[in-house]
Amino acid sequence: MSKTSTQYDQAAAVCRDIFTKKLTDYGSSWRIMRTRSITDQIFIKANRIRTLEINGIAKVNEGIRPELIGIVNYGIIGLIQLEKGTSDTIDMPDEEVMGLYNSYFKKAKDLMMDKNHDYGEAWRSMRMESYTDLILMKINRTKQIEDNEGVTVASEGIDANYYDMINYAMFGLIKLEENS
């Protein structure tokens, strides 16, 4: 499992680098987004991955990897927004944003490592398409919870679904790196 931890950290560094660069370019302009909009952003990215997997052709010169990175970063943005709420202004200094980003990424990794232990690294035997389908299922679940105003009867909340989307996307990034 130390291999998984190392690979996760390497993929996280790639996601963090992109997030940091975009934070430099745009600031925390995403603070205006409601979680429903973030869920839809993740849907757009996951749906594009599925379309690419099915059709095998991309007309826009971006592949699956940038979309997985986007899912990870929007998942973390979603977790930040769940904690902080929306804002009409760019109201967070970069240091605070990165502190929250790193904290949520650590929680996602800790959750993955616990589940990975219990499931015996089953994700390594799964197909890439399964990660996409699981992310899309988690998006549908999240939308349903959002439509129910966050109320669940027997299910985990929106945050748990964001964590799962992050980790399935991370598995995809690790697999892509292994296969390159």
N, C-alpha and C positions, 0 to 999 in steps of 0.2 A: 504493500500500500504506500510505501515511501515513493515509489515511482509515480503513482497517481498524484500524490501531494506535490511533487516536483513539477509534474506536467501541468497541474492546475495552476501553480504559481507562475509558470512561464506564460500560460494563456492569459492569466489575470494581468500580467505585466503588459501584454499587448493591448488588452482592453483599457487598462489604466492610462497607457500612453495616448491612445486615441481620445479618451475622455478628457485628459489634461489639455491636449492640443485644442480640442473644441471649446473647452472652458476658456482658454486663452483667446480664441477667436470670437466667441459669442457671449462670454460670461455665463451666468446662470439664467439665461433667458427662458429656459424651460420651467422656471418657477411659476410661470403663469398657467401651466398646464394642469388640468384636473386629472385625477387618476384614470378616469374613463378615457380621456384622450391618450394617455400614456399606454393604456391597454390596447387601444386601437393602433398606435404606432408599432407596438410589438406585433400585433396581428398583421399589419402590412408587411413587416419584415419576414415573419414566419410564412405567410401566404406566398411571398415571392420565392422563398426557398422551396416550398412545395411545388410551385409552378416550374421552377428550374429543374427540380428532381424529375418531374413528370415529363416535361418537354425536352429537357436536355439542351436547350438553346437559350442563350441570353442575348437580348438585343441591346441592353445597356451593359457596358463593359465593367461590370462588377459581379463578382461571383457570390458564392454562399458565405464565404468567410466574413466579409464585411457585414453581412446581414446578421450572422451569429454574434458578432461583436456588438452590433446595434441592439440586439435583444438583451444581451448582458447589461449594457450601459443603460438602456431604458428601464430594465428591471430594477436596477439600483436607483435610478431617478424616481421610479414609482415608489420604492420603499422610503426614500427621502420625503417625497410628497405626502405619503401616508402619515409620516411623523410630523412634518412641519406644516402641512396644508398648503394651499396655493397662495400666490402673492401676485399683486398687480405690478410689482417692480422687481428688478434684479436686486434682491435685498440680502444676499449672502456673500460675504467675502470668500474668495477662492480657497483660503485656508480652511474655513468652516466646511465648505462643500467637499473638499478633499478629505477632511477628517471623517465626515459622514460617509462618503464613498468608501473609504478604506474600512470603516467599521462594518458597514453592511456587506462588503465583500468578504471580510473575515467571518461574519456570521454565516454567509452562504457556504463558504468553504468548510466551516466547522460542521454544519448540517450535512453537507455532502460526505464528509469523512465518516460521520456517525452512520449515515445510511449505507455508505459504501462498505463499511465493516459488516453491518447486519445483512446486506444483500450479497456479500461476497463478490463484489466488483462485477455484477451481472451486466452492467452497462457496456463493458468491454465486448460482450458477445452480441450486443444489439446492433441493428443496422442503422445507418445514418437517417434513413427515412423515418424510423421509429421515433427518433428525437424530435423531428419536425412534427410528427403527428401528436406526440405527447405535449409539445409546446402549444400546438393549436387547441388541443383538448383543454389544457390549463387556461388558455385565453378564454375559451367558451365558458368554463366554470367561473372565471373571474368576472366576465360580463354578466353572468346570471347573478352572482353575488352583488355586483354593483347595481343591477336592476332591482334587487331586493333591499337596496339601501344598506348593504353590508351585513344584513341579518342572515345567519345560518342556523339550521336546526342541529345538524350532526357533522358538519364539515368544518375544515380549517378555513381561515379567513383569506382575504385578498393577499396579505403579506406572504402567507405560506405558498400561494400559487406563484407569486413573483419569485420567491426563492427557488422553487422548482423550475421555473422557466430559465432562470439564470443558470442553474446547474445542468439542465439538459443542453443548453447552448454551449456551456463550457465543455461538456462531453463531446459535442460536435467539433469544437475547436481542437480539442486534443486528438480526436480521430483524424481530422484533416491533416494535422501536423504529422501524425504517425504515417499517414498514407502519401505524404508528399515526397 
